[in-house]
Amino acid sequence: MVQVIVNAGQNGLEFDRAALSRALADLPPNAPIVILIHGYKYAPGTEGHCPHRTILAERAPRRNWKVISWPRHLGIGGRAEGLVIAFGWNAIGSIWQAYRNAGDAGRALAGLIATLDRSVHMLGHSLGARVALSATAHAPAGRIGRLVLIAGAELRSRARAAMASPAGRLADVLNVTSGENAVFDLMLEAVMGFRGRALGAGLPGLAGWTDLPVDTPATRARLARFGYRIGAPSRKICHWSLYLRPGLFPLYAAVIRGDLPFAWLGEPTHSRAHLLPFAWNTSS
C-alpha cells in the first residue's frame, strides 16, 4: 500500500516531501488520491492518541473496539489503486480548541492540495469533516473531487459556505448520517450556541451534496440492490458506527473510486447553476 503521512504542526505541514514526490511520480494518471482525516481526541505523536498508530495505520491494533484500520478496510493503495494520505492534526483539548484547530488544519491542507497536479478525494469522520470542508473552502477550483463525510461535526451554514467556494462548486459530497449520532449533533449545536443545525440534519437540495441516512431501512434496501449490504444499527447512541458498521467501508471505497455514481445514492438535486437555493439562503 502506498501511504504518506502528513501532519498539521505548529509551524505548518510536516511530511516527507521526497516520499510524497516519489509516490506522485509513480501514480498512474487516473489513480485516486484519497486523504483520510480523523476526528476529535486524536493528535499525531501523542501517546494513546496518535491516529497513525490506530485508525490511520495500515495495520491498526484491535486493543480498542473503536479502532480499525481505515486504509486497510478501504482497500485503496498500491501503485495501480491509488495514493493514501493519512492527515493528522491536533484534535485534543477542549471541543472549542479542537473545532478551531480543525478549521486551521483545513486551511493548511488546502495549501498542500494546491501544489498537486490533480484533484483529491477526502474521507473525514466527526471533526475531520470540518477539516475537509475547510480545505474545500480554501482550495483552488477543480482540486476537490469527492468527499465522504461520516458523522460530520460541522454546522450546515459552514458546509454551504464551503460548497459555494470555487472548489466546492465542482465537488461532490456524500454526507453519511445516522440517528445513532443525534446526541453528538445536538452537543455540537449546543457548543456552537444553537446558531444552526449540524450536518446530521442533512442539506437536501444543495447542488453537489447527497445525504445518505444509513440508519433507515429504505436506504439500506436501496444500497443492497446496488450490491452494498450495510449492517443495521446495533446501538441507539454511537459516534463511531459509521465506520465500524459492516459494509460501509466497501461503499465508501466505491464512492471514492467513482464506481458508485452519486445519482444512485440520493434524490436528484438542483442544477449547479442554482448553488444556493433561496430556501437555504434564509435558514441554517
DRENPA-3360 file (N, C-alpha, C; in nm, 2 decimals, always signed):
BEGIN
1 = MVQVIVNA = +0.08/-0.12/+0.00/+0.00/+0.00/+0.00/+0.09/+0.12/+0.00 ~ +0.06/+0.22/-0.09/+0.13/+0.35/-0.10/+0.06/+0.44/+0.00 ~ +0.13/+0.48/+0.10/+0.07/+0.57/+0.20/+0.17/+0.67/+0.25 ~ +0.13/+0.80/+0.25/+0.22/+0.91/+0.30/+0.15/+0.98/+0.42 ~ +0.23/+1.00/+0.52/+0.17/+1.07/+0.64/+0.20/+1.22/+0.63 ~ +0.10/+1.30/+0.65/+0.11/+1.45/+0.65/+0.04/+1.49/+0.78 ~ +0.11/+1.58/+0.86/+0.06/+1.63/+0.98/+0.05/+1.78/+0.98 ~ -0.05/+1.84/+1.04/-0.05/+1.98/+1.06/+0.02/+2.02/+1.19;
9 = GQNGLEFD = +0.13/+2.08/+1.18/+0.21/+2.12/+1.30/+0.19/+2.27/+1.33 ~ +0.26/+2.31/+1.44/+0.25/+2.45/+1.48/+0.31/+2.54/+1.37 ~ +0.41/+2.49/+1.30/+0.47/+2.58/+1.20/+0.44/+2.54/+1.06 ~ +0.33/+2.48/+1.04/+0.28/+2.44/+0.90/+0.28/+2.29/+0.89 ~ +0.27/+2.24/+0.77/+0.26/+2.10/+0.74/+0.39/+2.03/+0.76 ~ +0.39/+1.91/+0.81/+0.51/+1.83/+0.84/+0.49/+1.70/+0.76 ~ +0.58/+1.67/+0.67/+0.57/+1.54/+0.59/+0.70/+1.52/+0.52 ~ +0.72/+1.40/+0.47/+0.84/+1.37/+0.39/+0.82/+1.41/+0.25;
17 = RAALSRAL = +0.87/+1.52/+0.21/+0.85/+1.57/+0.07/+0.90/+1.48/-0.03 ~ +1.01/+1.42/-0.01/+1.07/+1.33/-0.11/+0.98/+1.20/-0.13 ~ +0.93/+1.15/-0.01/+0.84/+1.04/-0.02/+0.71/+1.07/-0.10 ~ +0.66/+1.19/-0.07/+0.53/+1.23/-0.15/+0.56/+1.25/-0.29 ~ +0.68/+1.31/-0.32/+0.71/+1.33/-0.47/+0.73/+1.20/-0.54 ~ +0.79/+1.10/-0.47/+0.81/+0.97/-0.54/+0.67/+0.90/-0.56 ~ +0.59/+0.91/-0.46/+0.46/+0.85/-0.47/+0.38/+0.91/-0.58 ~ +0.38/+1.04/-0.59/+0.31/+1.11/-0.70/+0.36/+1.08/-0.84;
25 = ADLPPNAP = +0.50/+1.06/-0.85/+0.56/+1.04/-0.97/+0.52/+0.90/-1.02 ~ +0.50/+0.80/-0.93/+0.47/+0.66/-0.97/+0.32/+0.64/-0.99 ~ +0.24/+0.74/-0.96/+0.10/+0.72/-0.96/+0.04/+0.73/-1.10 ~ -0.03/+0.63/-1.15/-0.10/+0.64/-1.28/-0.19/+0.76/-1.29 ~ -0.21/+0.82/-1.41/-0.29/+0.94/-1.42/-0.43/+0.93/-1.36 ~ -0.50/+0.81/-1.37/-0.63/+0.80/-1.33/-0.65/+0.74/-1.19 ~ -0.54/+0.71/-1.12/-0.55/+0.66/-0.99/-0.58/+0.77/-0.89 ~ -0.67/+0.74/-0.79/-0.72/+0.84/-0.70/-0.61/+0.87/-0.59;
33 = IVILIHGY = -0.62/+1.00/-0.54/-0.55/+1.04/-0.42/-0.66/+1.06/-0.32 ~ -0.65/+0.99/-0.21/-0.76/+1.00/-0.10/-0.69/+1.04/+0.03 ~ -0.74/+1.15/+0.09/-0.69/+1.20/+0.21/-0.79/+1.15/+0.32 ~ -0.73/+1.08/+0.42/-0.81/+1.03/+0.53/-0.79/+1.12/+0.65 ~ -0.90/+1.17/+0.72/-0.89/+1.27/+0.82/-0.96/+1.22/+0.95 ~ -0.89/+1.21/+1.06/-0.95/+1.17/+1.18/-1.03/+1.28/+1.25 ~ -1.10/+1.25/+1.36/-1.17/+1.35/+1.43/-1.12/+1.38/+1.57 ~ -1.21/+1.40/+1.66/-1.18/+1.45/+1.80/-1.10/+1.35/+1.87;
41 = KYAPGTEG = -1.01/+1.40/+1.96/-0.94/+1.32/+2.06/-0.82/+1.25/+2.00 ~ -0.78/+1.28/+1.88/-0.65/+1.23/+1.82/-0.55/+1.34/+1.80 ~ -0.43/+1.31/+1.81/-0.32/+1.40/+1.79/-0.19/+1.33/+1.75 ~ -0.13/+1.36/+1.64/-0.01/+1.28/+1.60/+0.10/+1.29/+1.70 ~ +0.16/+1.17/+1.73/+0.27/+1.16/+1.82/+0.24/+1.16/+1.97 ~ +0.11/+1.18/+2.00/+0.07/+1.18/+2.14/+0.03/+1.04/+2.19 ~ +0.10/+0.99/+2.29/+0.08/+0.86/+2.34/-0.07/+0.83/+2.37 ~ -0.12/+0.72/+2.31/-0.26/+0.68/+2.33/-0.36/+0.76/+2.24;
49 = HCPHRTIL = -0.31/+0.86/+2.17/-0.40/+0.94/+2.08/-0.35/+0.95/+1.94 ~ -0.24/+0.89/+1.90/-0.18/+0.91/+1.77/-0.27/+0.83/+1.67 ~ -0.32/+0.90/+1.57/-0.40/+0.84/+1.47/-0.32/+0.74/+1.38 ~ -0.19/+0.77/+1.36/-0.11/+0.69/+1.27/-0.07/+0.56/+1.34 ~ -0.10/+0.54/+1.46/-0.08/+0.41/+1.53/-0.21/+0.34/+1.55 ~ -0.32/+0.40/+1.51/-0.45/+0.34/+1.53/-0.53/+0.34/+1.40 ~ -0.63/+0.43/+1.39/-0.73/+0.42/+1.27/-0.66/+0.46/+1.14 ~ -0.56/+0.53/+1.13/-0.49/+0.57/+1.01/-0.38/+0.48/+0.97;
57 = AERAPRRN = -0.35/+0.39/+1.06/-0.24/+0.29/+1.04/-0.28/+0.19/+0.94 ~ -0.18/+0.14/+0.87/-0.21/+0.03/+0.77/-0.24/-0.10/+0.84 ~ -0.19/-0.12/+0.96/-0.23/-0.23/+1.04/-0.26/-0.18/+1.18 ~ -0.39/-0.15/+1.20/-0.43/-0.10/+1.33/-0.45/-0.21/+1.44 ~ -0.39/-0.19/+1.56/-0.42/-0.29/+1.66/-0.56/-0.28/+1.71 ~ -0.62/-0.40/+1.75/-0.76/-0.40/+1.79/-0.77/-0.41/+1.94 ~ -0.69/-0.32/+2.01/-0.70/-0.31/+2.16/-0.82/-0.24/+2.20 ~ -0.88/-0.16/+2.11/-1.00/-0.08/+2.14/-1.11/-0.11/+2.04;
65 = WKVISWPR = -1.23/-0.13/+2.08/-1.34/-0.16/+1.99/-1.37/-0.06/+1.88 ~ -1.32/+0.07/+1.91/-1.35/+0.18/+1.82/-1.24/+0.19/+1.71 ~ -1.14/+0.11/+1.72/-1.02/+0.12/+1.63/-1.02/+0.01/+1.53 ~ -1.02/+0.05/+1.40/-1.00/-0.03/+1.29/-0.91/+0.04/+1.19 ~ -0.84/-0.03/+1.10/-0.76/+0.04/+1.00/-0.84/+0.09/+0.89 ~ -0.85/+0.22/+0.88/-0.92/+0.28/+0.76/-0.86/+0.25/+0.63 ~ -0.72/+0.26/+0.62/-0.66/+0.23/+0.49/-0.69/+0.08/+0.44 ~ -0.67/-0.01/+0.54/-0.69/-0.15/+0.50/-0.83/-0.18/+0.46;
73 = HLGIGGRA = -0.93/-0.12/+0.53/-1.07/-0.15/+0.50/-1.12/-0.08/+0.38 ~ -1.05/+0.03/+0.34/-1.09/+0.10/+0.22/-1.03/+0.02/+0.10 ~ -0.92/-0.05/+0.12/-0.86/-0.12/+0.01/-0.80/-0.04/-0.10 ~ -0.77/+0.09/-0.07/-0.71/+0.17/-0.17/-0.57/+0.19/-0.14 ~ -0.48/+0.15/-0.23/-0.34/+0.16/-0.21/-0.27/+0.08/-0.32 ~ -0.14/+0.09/-0.32/-0.07/+0.03/-0.43/-0.06/+0.12/-0.55 ~ +0.03/+0.10/-0.64/+0.06/+0.19/-0.75/-0.07/+0.20/-0.84 ~ -0.13/+0.09/-0.87/-0.24/+0.09/-0.96/-0.37/+0.14/-0.90;
81 = EGLVIAFG = -0.38/+0.13/-0.77/-0.51/+0.16/-0.70/-0.52/+0.30/-0.65 ~ -0.41/+0.36/-0.61/-0.42/+0.50/-0.56/-0.32/+0.53/-0.45 ~ -0.32/+0.65/-0.41/-0.24/+0.70/-0.30/-0.32/+0.74/-0.18 ~ -0.28/+0.70/-0.07/-0.35/+0.74/+0.06/-0.26/+0.84/+0.13 ~ -0.32/+0.95/+0.17/-0.25/+1.05/+0.25/-0.32/+1.05/+0.39 ~ -0.25/+1.00/+0.49/-0.31/+1.00/+0.63/-0.28/+1.14/+0.69 ~ -0.38/+1.21/+0.71/-0.37/+1.35/+0.76/-0.40/+1.36/+0.91 ~ -0.29/+1.40/+0.98/-0.31/+1.42/+1.13/-0.31/+1.56/+1.17;
89 = WNAIGSIW = -0.38/+1.59/+1.27/-0.39/+1.73/+1.33/-0.42/+1.72/+1.48 ~ -0.40/+1.83/+1.55/-0.42/+1.83/+1.69/-0.57/+1.85/+1.73 ~ -0.63/+1.73/+1.77/-0.77/+1.74/+1.80/-0.80/+1.70/+1.94 ~ -0.70/+1.72/+2.03/-0.72/+1.70/+2.17/-0.73/+1.84/+2.24 ~ -0.78/+1.83/+2.37/-0.81/+1.96/+2.44/-0.96/+1.97/+2.44 ~ -1.00/+2.10/+2.47/-1.15/+2.12/+2.47/-1.21/+2.11/+2.33 ~ -1.34/+2.09/+2.32/-1.40/+2.09/+2.19/-1.39/+2.22/+2.12 ~ -1.39/+2.33/+2.19/-1.37/+2.46/+2.13/-1.23/+2.47/+2.06;
97 = QAYRNAGD = -1.13/+2.42/+2.14/-0.99/+2.42/+2.08/-0.98/+2.33/+1.96 ~ -1.04/+2.21/+1.97/-1.04/+2.12/+1.85/-1.11/+2.18/+1.73 ~ -1.23/+2.24/+1.76/-1.30/+2.30/+1.65/-1.22/+2.41/+1.58 ~ -1.16/+2.49/+1.65/-1.07/+2.60/+1.59/-0.96/+2.53/+1.51 ~ -0.89/+2.43/+1.58/-0.78/+2.37/+1.51/-0.82/+2.30/+1.38 ~ -0.94/+2.25/+1.38/-0.99/+2.18/+1.26/-1.00/+2.28/+1.14 ~ -1.05/+2.40/+1.17/-1.05/+2.50/+1.06/-0.91/+2.54/+1.01 ~ -0.82/+2.55/+1.11/-0.68/+2.59/+1.07/-0.61/+2.48/+0.99;
105 = AGRALAGL = -0.64/+2.35/+1.04/-0.58/+2.24/+0.97/-0.63/+2.22/+0.83 ~ -0.76/+2.25/+0.81/-0.82/+2.25/+0.67/-0.75/+2.35/+0.58 ~ -0.73/+2.47/+0.63/-0.66/+2.58/+0.55/-0.52/+2.53/+0.51 ~ -0.45/+2.47/+0.61/-0.32/+2.43/+0.58/-0.32/+2.31/+0.48 ~ -0.42/+2.22/+0.49/-0.43/+2.11/+0.39/-0.46/+2.17/+0.25 ~ -0.54/+2.27/+0.25/-0.57/+2.33/+0.11/-0.44/+2.38/+0.05 ~ -0.35/+2.43/+0.12/-0.22/+2.47/+0.07/-0.15/+2.35/+0.00 ~ -0.15/+2.24/+0.06/-0.09/+2.12/+0.00/-0.16/+2.08/-0.12;
113 = IATLDRSV = -0.29/+2.07/-0.11/-0.38/+2.03/-0.23/-0.35/+2.12/-0.35 ~ -0.32/+2.25/-0.32/-0.30/+2.34/-0.43/-0.17/+2.31/-0.51 ~ -0.08/+2.24/-0.44/+0.05/+2.20/-0.51/+0.04/+2.08/-0.59 ~ -0.07/+2.00/-0.58/-0.08/+1.88/-0.65/-0.14/+1.90/-0.79 ~ -0.11/+1.81/-0.89/-0.15/+1.84/-1.02/-0.27/+1.77/-1.06 ~ -0.35/+1.72/-0.96/-0.48/+1.65/-0.99/-0.57/+1.68/-0.87 ~ -0.70/+1.64/-0.89/-0.79/+1.66/-0.78/-0.77/+1.55/-0.68 ~ -0.82/+1.57/-0.56/-0.81/+1.48/-0.45/-0.95/+1.45/-0.39;
121 = HMLGHSLG = -0.96/+1.33/-0.33/-1.08/+1.30/-0.26/-1.05/+1.29/-0.11 ~ -1.15/+1.31/-0.03/-1.13/+1.31/+0.12/-1.24/+1.23/+0.19 ~ -1.20/+1.17/+0.30/-1.29/+1.10/+0.39/-1.26/+1.15/+0.53 ~ -1.36/+1.21/+0.59/-1.34/+1.26/+0.73/-1.45/+1.22/+0.82 ~ -1.41/+1.19/+0.94/-1.50/+1.15/+1.05/-1.51/+1.26/+1.15 ~ -1.63/+1.29/+1.20/-1.65/+1.38/+1.31/-1.59/+1.52/+1.27 ~ -1.50/+1.57/+1.35/-1.44/+1.70/+1.32/-1.35/+1.69/+1.20 ~ -1.31/+1.57/+1.16/-1.24/+1.55/+1.03/-1.32/+1.60/+0.91;
129 = ARVALSAT = -1.46/+1.59/+0.93/-1.54/+1.65/+0.82/-1.53/+1.80/+0.81 ~ -1.51/+1.87/+0.93/-1.49/+2.01/+0.93/-1.35/+2.04/+0.86 ~ -1.25/+1.96/+0.89/-1.12/+1.98/+0.82/-1.14/+1.97/+0.67 ~ -1.21/+1.87/+0.63/-1.23/+1.85/+0.48/-1.31/+1.97/+0.42 ~ -1.41/+2.02/+0.49/-1.49/+2.13/+0.43/-1.41/+2.26/+0.44 ~ -1.32/+2.27/+0.54/-1.24/+2.39/+0.54/-1.14/+2.39/+0.43 ~ -1.08/+2.27/+0.40/-0.99/+2.26/+0.29/-1.05/+2.29/+0.16 ~ -1.18/+2.24/+0.15/-1.26/+2.27/+0.03/-1.28/+2.42/+0.01;
137 = AHAPAGRI = -1.31/+2.49/+0.12/-1.34/+2.63/+0.11/-1.22/+2.71/+0.07 ~ -1.10/+2.66/+0.09/-0.97/+2.74/+0.06/-0.89/+2.68/-0.05 ~ -0.94/+2.57/-0.11/-0.86/+2.50/-0.22/-0.89/+2.57/-0.36 ~ -0.80/+2.56/-0.45/-0.83/+2.61/-0.59/-0.94/+2.54/-0.66 ~ -1.01/+2.60/-0.75/-1.11/+2.53/-0.82/-1.06/+2.41/-0.90 ~ -1.14/+2.30/-0.89/-1.11/+2.18/-0.96/-1.02/+2.09/-0.89 ~ -0.97/+2.12/-0.77/-0.88/+2.04/-0.69/-0.95/+1.94/-0.59 ~ -1.08/+1.96/-0.57/-1.15/+1.87/-0.48/-1.25/+1.79/-0.57;
145 = GRLVLIAG = -1.24/+1.66/-0.56/-1.33/+1.57/-0.63/-1.44/+1.52/-0.55 ~ -1.43/+1.41/-0.47/-1.54/+1.36/-0.39/-1.50/+1.36/-0.25 ~ -1.60/+1.40/-0.16/-1.58/+1.40/-0.02/-1.68/+1.30/+0.04 ~ -1.63/+1.22/+0.14/-1.72/+1.14/+0.22/-1.71/+1.18/+0.36 ~ -1.82/+1.24/+0.41/-1.82/+1.30/+0.55/-1.91/+1.20/+0.63 ~ -1.85/+1.15/+0.74/-1.92/+1.05/+0.82/-1.93/+1.10/+0.96 ~ -2.06/+1.11/+1.00/-2.10/+1.17/+1.13/-2.03/+1.31/+1.15 ~ -2.04/+1.39/+1.05/-1.97/+1.52/+1.04/-2.00/+1.61/+1.16;
153 = AELRSRAR = -1.90/+1.66/+1.22/-1.92/+1.76/+1.33/-1.89/+1.90/+1.28 ~ -1.99/+1.95/+1.21/-1.99/+2.08/+1.15/-2.13/+2.14/+1.13 ~ -2.14/+2.27/+1.13/-2.27/+2.33/+1.11/-2.31/+2.33/+0.96 ~ -2.43/+2.33/+0.93/-2.48/+2.33/+0.79/-2.44/+2.46/+0.72 ~ -2.44/+2.57/+0.80/-2.41/+2.70/+0.74/-2.26/+2.70/+0.69 ~ -2.17/+2.64/+0.76/-2.03/+2.63/+0.72/-2.02/+2.54/+0.60 ~ -2.10/+2.44/+0.59/-2.09/+2.35/+0.48/-2.14/+2.42/+0.35 ~ -2.25/+2.49/+0.36/-2.30/+2.57/+0.25/-2.19/+2.67/+0.20;
161 = AAMASPAG = -2.13/+2.73/+0.29/-2.02/+2.83/+0.25/-1.91/+2.76/+0.18 ~ -1.87/+2.64/+0.22/-1.76/+2.57/+0.16/-1.81/+2.52/+0.02 ~ -1.93/+2.48/+0.00/-1.98/+2.44/-0.13/-2.00/+2.56/-0.22 ~ -2.00/+2.68/-0.17/-2.01/+2.80/-0.25/-1.88/+2.85/-0.30 ~ -1.77/+2.79/-0.25/-1.63/+2.83/-0.29/-1.60/+2.78/-0.43 ~ -1.49/+2.83/-0.49/-1.46/+2.78/-0.63/-1.44/+2.63/-0.63 ~ -1.37/+2.57/-0.53/-1.35/+2.42/-0.53/-1.48/+2.35/-0.50 ~ -1.56/+2.41/-0.41/-1.68/+2.34/-0.37/-1.79/+2.33/-0.48;
169 = RLADVLNV = -1.79/+2.43/-0.57/-1.88/+2.43/-0.68/-1.86/+2.31/-0.77 ~ -1.74/+2.25/-0.77/-1.72/+2.14/-0.86/-1.70/+2.01/-0.78 ~ -1.72/+2.01/-0.65/-1.70/+1.89/-0.57/-1.84/+1.82/-0.55 ~ -1.82/+1.69/-0.52/-1.94/+1.60/-0.49/-1.92/+1.55/-0.34 ~ -2.02/+1.57/-0.26/-2.01/+1.54/-0.12/-2.12/+1.43/-0.09 ~ -2.07/+1.33/-0.02/-2.16/+1.23/+0.04/-2.16/+1.25/+0.19 ~ -2.28/+1.29/+0.24/-2.29/+1.32/+0.39/-2.36/+1.20/+0.45 ~ -2.28/+1.12/+0.52/-2.34/+0.99/+0.58/-2.38/+1.02/+0.72;
177 = TSGENAVF = -2.51/+1.00/+0.74/-2.57/+1.03/+0.87/-2.64/+0.91/+0.93 ~ -2.67/+0.92/+1.06/-2.75/+0.82/+1.13/-2.81/+0.87/+1.26 ~ -2.92/+0.83/+1.29/-2.98/+0.87/+1.42/-2.90/+0.83/+1.54 ~ -2.81/+0.73/+1.52/-2.72/+0.70/+1.63/-2.63/+0.82/+1.68 ~ -2.61/+0.91/+1.58/-2.52/+1.02/+1.61/-2.60/+1.15/+1.66 ~ -2.73/+1.14/+1.67/-2.81/+1.26/+1.70/-2.77/+1.33/+1.83 ~ -2.73/+1.25/+1.93/-2.69/+1.32/+2.06/-2.56/+1.40/+2.03 ~ -2.47/+1.35/+1.95/-2.35/+1.42/+1.93/-2.37/+1.54/+1.84;
185 = DLMLEAVM = -2.47/+1.53/+1.75/-2.51/+1.65/+1.67/-2.57/+1.76/+1.76 ~ -2.65/+1.72/+1.86/-2.71/+1.82/+1.95/-2.60/+1.88/+2.04 ~ -2.50/+1.80/+2.08/-2.39/+1.85/+2.16/-2.31/+1.96/+2.08 ~ -2.29/+1.93/+1.95/-2.22/+2.03/+1.87/-2.30/+2.16/+1.86 ~ -2.43/+2.15/+1.83/-2.52/+2.26/+1.82/-2.52/+2.34/+1.95 ~ -2.52/+2.27/+2.06/-2.51/+2.34/+2.19/-2.38/+2.42/+2.21 ~ -2.27/+2.35/+2.18/-2.14/+2.42/+2.19/-2.13/+2.54/+2.11 ~ -2.20/+2.54/+1.99/-2.19/+2.65/+1.90/-2.30/+2.75/+1.93;
193 = GFRGRALG = -2.37/+2.74/+2.04/-2.47/+2.84/+2.09/-2.60/+2.83/+2.01 ~ -2.63/+2.71/+1.96/-2.75/+2.69/+1.88/-2.77/+2.79/+1.77 ~ -2.66/+2.82/+1.70/-2.66/+2.91/+1.59/-2.70/+2.85/+1.46 ~ -2.72/+2.72/+1.46/-2.76/+2.65/+1.34/-2.76/+2.50/+1.36 ~ -2.81/+2.42/+1.26/-2.82/+2.28/+1.27/-2.68/+2.21/+1.23 ~ -2.66/+2.10/+1.28/-2.54/+2.02/+1.24/-2.57/+1.94/+1.11 ~ -2.46/+1.88/+1.06/-2.48/+1.81/+0.93/-2.57/+1.69/+0.94 ~ -2.59/+1.64/+1.06/-2.68/+1.53/+1.08/-2.82/+1.56/+1.03;
201 = AGLPGLAG = -2.86/+1.68/+1.03/-2.99/+1.72/+0.98/-3.00/+1.72/+0.83 ~ -2.89/+1.70/+0.76/-2.89/+1.70/+0.61/-2.90/+1.83/+0.55 ~ -2.86/+1.83/+0.42/-2.87/+1.96/+0.34/-2.94/+1.92/+0.21 ~ -3.07/+1.88/+0.21/-3.14/+1.85/+0.08/-3.15/+1.97/-0.01 ~ -3.13/+1.94/-0.14/-3.15/+2.05/-0.24/-3.02/+2.13/-0.27 ~ -2.91/+2.10/-0.20/-2.79/+2.17/-0.23/-2.71/+2.10/-0.34 ~ -2.68/+2.17/-0.44/-2.61/+2.11/-0.56/-2.48/+2.05/-0.52 ~ -2.45/+1.93/-0.57/-2.33/+1.86/-0.54/-2.33/+1.79/-0.40;
209 = WTDLPVDT = -2.44/+1.80/-0.33/-2.45/+1.74/-0.20/-2.55/+1.63/-0.19 ~ -2.51/+1.51/-0.14/-2.60/+1.40/-0.12/-2.60/+1.35/+0.02 ~ -2.72/+1.35/+0.08/-2.73/+1.30/+0.22/-2.76/+1.15/+0.21 ~ -2.70/+1.07/+0.30/-2.72/+0.93/+0.30/-2.75/+0.88/+0.44 ~ -2.87/+0.87/+0.48/-2.91/+0.83/+0.62/-2.91/+0.68/+0.63 ~ -2.80/+0.62/+0.67/-2.78/+0.48/+0.66/-2.85/+0.40/+0.78 ~ -2.92/+0.48/+0.87/-2.99/+0.41/+0.97/-3.13/+0.37/+0.92 ~ -3.18/+0.42/+0.81/-3.31/+0.39/+0.76/-3.31/+0.26/+0.68;
217 = PATRARLA = -3.41/+0.17/+0.70/-3.42/+0.05/+0.62/-3.43/+0.08/+0.47 ~ -3.50/+0.19/+0.43/-3.51/+0.22/+0.29/-3.38/+0.25/+0.22 ~ -3.29/+0.32/+0.29/-3.16/+0.35/+0.24/-3.08/+0.22/+0.23 ~ -3.08/+0.13/+0.33/-3.01/+0.01/+0.32/-3.06/-0.08/+0.22 ~ -3.19/-0.09/+0.20/-3.25/-0.17/+0.09/-3.21/-0.12/-0.05 ~ -3.20/+0.01/-0.07/-3.16/+0.07/-0.19/-3.01/+0.03/-0.22 ~ -2.93/+0.05/-0.12/-2.79/+0.01/-0.13/-2.77/-0.14/-0.16 ~ -2.85/-0.22/-0.10/-2.84/-0.36/-0.12/-2.87/-0.40/-0.26;
225 = RFGYRIGA = -2.96/-0.33/-0.33/-2.99/-0.35/-0.47/-2.87/-0.32/-0.56 ~ -2.78/-0.23/-0.51/-2.66/-0.20/-0.59/-2.55/-0.29/-0.55 ~ -2.57/-0.38/-0.46/-2.47/-0.48/-0.42/-2.39/-0.44/-0.29 ~ -2.44/-0.34/-0.22/-2.37/-0.29/-0.09/-2.47/-0.32/+0.03 ~ -2.44/-0.42/+0.10/-2.52/-0.46/+0.21/-2.46/-0.40/+0.34 ~ -2.54/-0.31/+0.40/-2.49/-0.24/+0.52/-2.56/-0.29/+0.64 ~ -2.48/-0.32/+0.75/-2.54/-0.37/+0.87/-2.63/-0.27/+0.93 ~ -2.73/-0.32/+1.00/-2.83/-0.23/+1.07/-2.76/-0.17/+1.20;
233 = PSRKICHW = -2.81/-0.06/+1.25/-2.76/-0.01/+1.37/-2.77/-0.11/+1.49 ~ -2.66/-0.12/+1.57/-2.66/-0.21/+1.68/-2.67/-0.14/+1.81 ~ -2.66/+0.00/+1.81/-2.66/+0.08/+1.93/-2.76/+0.20/+1.90 ~ -2.82/+0.24/+2.00/-2.91/+0.36/+1.99/-2.82/+0.49/+1.98 ~ -2.71/+0.49/+2.05/-2.62/+0.61/+2.05/-2.48/+0.56/+2.02 ~ -2.42/+0.61/+1.91/-2.28/+0.57/+1.88/-2.23/+0.67/+1.78 ~ -2.11/+0.73/+1.81/-2.05/+0.83/+1.72/-1.95/+0.76/+1.62 ~ -1.93/+0.63/+1.64/-1.83/+0.56/+1.56/-1.88/+0.46/+1.47;
241 = SLYLRPGL = -2.01/+0.44/+1.47/-2.07/+0.33/+1.40/-2.06/+0.35/+1.24 ~ -2.05/+0.47/+1.20/-2.05/+0.50/+1.06/-1.91/+0.46/+0.99 ~ -1.82/+0.42/+1.07/-1.70/+0.35/+1.01/-1.68/+0.21/+1.07 ~ -1.76/+0.17/+1.17/-1.75/+0.04/+1.23/-1.85/-0.06/+1.17 ~ -1.96/-0.01/+1.12/-2.07/-0.10/+1.08/-2.03/-0.17/+0.96 ~ -2.06/-0.31/+0.95/-2.02/-0.39/+0.84/-2.08/-0.33/+0.71 ~ -2.00/-0.33/+0.60/-2.04/-0.30/+0.47/-2.02/-0.15/+0.43 ~ -1.99/-0.07/+0.53/-1.98/+0.07/+0.50/-1.85/+0.11/+0.43;
249 = FPLYAAVI = -1.74/+0.05/+0.47/-1.61/+0.09/+0.40/-1.61/+0.04/+0.25 ~ -1.66/-0.07/+0.21/-1.67/-0.10/+0.07/-1.75/+0.00/-0.01 ~ -1.86/+0.05/+0.06/-1.94/+0.16/+0.00/-1.85/+0.29/-0.02 ~ -1.78/+0.33/+0.08/-1.70/+0.45/+0.08/-1.59/+0.43/-0.03 ~ -1.53/+0.31/-0.04/-1.43/+0.29/-0.14/-1.48/+0.31/-0.28 ~ -1.60/+0.25/-0.30/-1.67/+0.26/-0.43/-1.70/+0.41/-0.47 ~ -1.74/+0.49/-0.37/-1.77/+0.63/-0.40/-1.64/+0.70/-0.43 ~ -1.53/+0.67/-0.35/-1.41/+0.74/-0.38/-1.35/+0.71/-0.51;
257 = RGDLPFAW = -1.36/+0.58/-0.55/-1.31/+0.53/-0.68/-1.39/+0.58/-0.80 ~ -1.51/+0.63/-0.77/-1.61/+0.67/-0.87/-1.68/+0.55/-0.93 ~ -1.68/+0.43/-0.87/-1.76/+0.32/-0.92/-1.91/+0.33/-0.89 ~ -1.94/+0.41/-0.79/-2.08/+0.42/-0.75/-2.13/+0.57/-0.77 ~ -2.20/+0.60/-0.87/-2.24/+0.73/-0.90/-2.33/+0.79/-0.79 ~ -2.31/+0.92/-0.77/-2.39/+0.99/-0.66/-2.53/+0.99/-0.70 ~ -2.57/+0.99/-0.83/-2.71/+0.99/-0.87/-2.78/+0.86/-0.82 ~ -2.71/+0.76/-0.79/-2.77/+0.64/-0.74/-2.80/+0.64/-0.59;
265 = LGEPTHSR = -2.73/+0.73/-0.52/-2.73/+0.73/-0.37/-2.84/+0.82/-0.31 ~ -2.88/+0.92/-0.38/-2.98/+1.01/-0.32/-3.08/+1.07/-0.43 ~ -3.17/+1.15/-0.39/-3.26/+1.21/-0.48/-3.19/+1.32/-0.56 ~ -3.23/+1.34/-0.69/-3.17/+1.43/-0.78/-3.17/+1.57/-0.71 ~ -3.06/+1.65/-0.73/-3.05/+1.78/-0.67/-3.07/+1.89/-0.78 ~ -3.08/+2.01/-0.74/-3.09/+2.12/-0.83/-2.97/+2.13/-0.92 ~ -2.98/+2.20/-1.03/-2.87/+2.22/-1.12/-2.76/+2.30/-1.04 ~ -2.63/+2.28/-1.08/-2.52/+2.35/-1.01/-2.53/+2.50/-1.03;
273 = AHLLPFAW = -2.61/+2.55/-1.13/-2.62/+2.69/-1.15/-2.70/+2.75/-1.04 ~ -2.78/+2.67/-0.96/-2.85/+2.72/-0.85/-2.79/+2.67/-0.72 ~ -2.67/+2.72/-0.70/-2.58/+2.66/-0.59/-2.65/+2.68/-0.46 ~ -2.71/+2.80/-0.43/-2.77/+2.82/-0.31/-2.91/+2.86/-0.33 ~ -3.00/+2.76/-0.33/-3.14/+2.79/-0.35/-3.19/+2.89/-0.24 ~ -3.30/+2.96/-0.27/-3.34/+3.07/-0.18/-3.38/+3.01/-0.05 ~ -3.44/+2.89/-0.05/-3.48/+2.83/+0.08/-3.36/+2.82/+0.18 ~ -3.24/+2.79/+0.12/-3.13/+2.77/+0.21/-3.05/+2.90/+0.23;
281 = NTSS = -3.08/+3.00/+0.16/-3.02/+3.13/+0.19/-3.07/+3.19/+0.31 ~ -3.19/+3.16/+0.35/-3.26/+3.22/+0.46/-3.27/+3.13/+0.58 ~ -3.20/+3.02/+0.58/-3.21/+2.93/+0.70/-3.08/+2.87/+0.73 ~ -3.06/+2.81/+0.85/-2.94/+2.75/+0.88/-2.96/+2.60/+0.90;
% end
